Amino acid sequence: MSAPNEAFGLQTVPIATPFPFGDANMYLYGGGDGLTLFDAAFPTEESWLALQEALAARGNTVRDIRRVVLTHHHFDHTGLVGRVADESGAEVCGHPEIPLRAGLAYSFTEEHSAWMAALLAGLGTPPDLVSGMLERRPLQRPFVYRVDRLDRALPDGAFFDGFRVVHVPGHSPTDTLFVHETGGFSITGDHVLEHITPNPIMRRPPPGEEGVKCLVQFEESLRLCRSLPLGWCFPGHGKPFTNHAAVVDRILSRHGERNRRILAWLPEIGATPYETARHLYPRMGTDVLFFCMSVAVGQLELLESQGLLHSSSDGGVLRYFPITEKD
Ligand SMILES: [Zn+2]
């Protein structure tokens, strides 16, 4: 069964990417008060042309876009925000923390590199891998437009143009669902993806704040999401789907499988998050280091929150240990 996009007033604008997750989706929505663009893909000419073509197909131009609504602050969803807003006067709408979190995630300063290096060292990562990863990081820069403005903050529970705003932090701190209250469909971003397991990436906390356990937070949000009547889900990547409860269950069971792999392997002398990431991803290179480390850290924090592991710092490096009879 294919999604009745047209009945919902939705037009998908898929943008090809060089990343493993494939296309990134933008959605034009004309069923409300003026034209809305959900998400904004990449700051590339290809992205811009694809958007213009999609607009032309419905007899619109960029100037007709009244608002840009963001599902979260990640760079594959925000690239054209500035250009669209400048050309159309559209208001930029989304989670209140989007500019703050985008600023924390997409900094390319020496100071930010030092923060990343210290974080990874404290997780037991070998210094040559850390420096290799930091050398690669500028390659991401051409794809990043860091959202630094928000004309309309959308708090949890807010309502606009027929959509209920539901914050579902976890995959990112700004993940948001837009649930159309009468239309039988939702814009779901990267919170639930049918064929990809969305992973929380380690994030820098705002100054003065403690870091949160991202995977624990993600699972709480997934359970909330599972209970909501979302109808057709229009995701940030991949095709629309209707069975979001089954998709949530698949993601949760994937976390459970990883947990079991870690518990079956973890030696009594304990292991660092780096060693755990190496166990889960034996061929991990510098290109995916931060991602793989994020997965390992998330799983270890989840296991500890479930009372199945404990951790301690050993000379400034974190180690996780199995719970034994003695404990
Ligand atoms: Zn994405």
Boltz pocket constraint, residues with backbone or C-beta under 6 A from the ligand:
constraints:
  - pocket:
      binder: B
      contacts: [[A, 24], [A, 74], [A, 76], [A, 77], [A, 190], [A, 236], [A, 237]]
      max_distance: 6.0
